[in-house]
Amino acid sequence: MLRSCRHPLLLLLAVIASGCASTQIVNVWQDPKFSGPPLKRIMVIGVTKQAGIRRTFEDEFVRALDANGVKGVASYLFIPEDGEVPKERLAEAVKESGVAGVIITRMVKVEVQTQVYAAPYPAPYPGPSPYFGFYGYYSSAWIGYYDPPQLYAYDVVTSETNLFDAASDALIWSGTTQTYASRNVRKGARDFANVIVKALVAKQII
């Protein structure tokens, strides 16, 4: 049995909705010169050409920031265009929004991983007996029952999130994450944002 979570529109943002998956930060860099104060108004930018995915991601990230006392601003409110915009256009949007910081998330790579679940090798089957009857045969059949191995395939998405100071354009914090991809975009975006925001709060960056 082959199960796959591959879906090109969901790779950057989602995690498995079954509860057994997660986003985890695997690498972090922080500007040692940053001494605060914590940033309290941040623009969120999701780097993707899929408008719906971008808006969902930015909305969920804004909610995560707001829940932690930080005013989040979705970039699509100031940059409704899909895809990349010129530097001047981005600078104008950042200035107009009045944010203190800009956080940008992009996908770096996707790796397909597989996992095999194999049942224990069955005990020897004694074979049918005319004295068992169907009740006896049913019970003995389970002794030699063989469950074939199951192969699960899933995508592990590596993404990068950078937080910049809006005034100086300096990089304050950078984190690399690994996420198990899923079809549940909203929940995946929410879980992803919560992991990043929690890390930033713990370092008193926001």
Secondary structure, DSSP 4 states (H G I P E B T S, - for coil): -EE----TTTTTT---TTTT--EEEEEEEE-TT---PPP-EEEEEE--S-HHHHHHHHHHHHHHHHHTT-EEEEGGGT--SSS---HHHHHHHHHHHT-SEEEEEEEEEEEEEEEEE-PPPPPPP----TTTHHHHHHHHHTTT-----EEEEEEEEEEEEEEEETTT--EEEEEEEEEE--S-HHHHHHHHHHHHHHHHHHTT--
